[in-house]
Amino acid sequence: MASKSSRREFLKTTSLAALASGVALSAPTALAGSDSPVPFKKWKTQWKLGEIGNKMDILKAEATPAICPYCSMGCSIDLLTIGDRIIHSRGSSDSYINVGQLCPKGQAAFQLIENELRVLTPMIRTGPKPPVDEILNAKTWDELVNIVKKYPPNWRPVGWDEAFRYIAERLKSIYDRHRAETGAPRFEDGFYYRGNVTPLQMIGSSVMKNEEGYLDNKLAVFLGTNNFDSQYRNCHSSTV
């Protein structure tokens, strides 16, 4: 069963996850139902002049050398700490690899520890999702935003065992339905999945660490899909 989605439709669909996340964090009341006891805070996007900055004496910070956990370049990072808090990450000026520069991911690396919006436990989305046809018919980004706002997600915190079981059951149901409809992966010359009819695509991320990227690719091979992409090729400004 070949995919009939156009490139435009695909891009609109794959942008939905990030869009939904942004709407969710900016509208905590939508997450406050009985299914969502997680104490989300509103994602602040505007500040008054003087509200941030100059809150700490960065000259008193202690620099600890480290290696950026993201792409394979291995840029050197100085993590600046005051007490038990990491307040900043900067490129190491004596590094022959990045010579004091860092891409946006490296500059924000300390947020892996310090950001109060980090997701600390697996969560399963509850409530209705936007219909695919409604998403594909949207002609502007504002229309997409309004569609997502019509279907605010709730999130139910779960343990890792339940999360992995939920993922496995959903993947199995997708493949079972695909096999029943197409007969795949049985072909005259062997057993495999054709890339243009595989019911699964995996989207990586430039936020993924090297080890996570390896495991992601290994999972794609195990599931029989070569539909695999990411935006990391656009993101490593300090190493170009």
Buried (B, 14 or more C-beta within 10 A) or exposed (E): EEEEEEEEBEEBEEEBEEBBBBBBBBBBEBBBBEBBEBEBEEBEEEEEEEEEEEEBEEEEBEEEEBEBBBBEBBBBBBBBBBEEEBBBBBBBEEBEBBEBBBBEBBBBBBBBEEEEEEEEEBBBBEBEEBEEEEBBEBEEEEBBBEBBBEBBBBBBBBEEEEBEEEEEEEBEEEBEEBBEEBEBBEEEEEEEBEEEBBBBBBEBBBBBEEEBBEEBEEEBEEBBBBBBEBEBEEBBEBBE
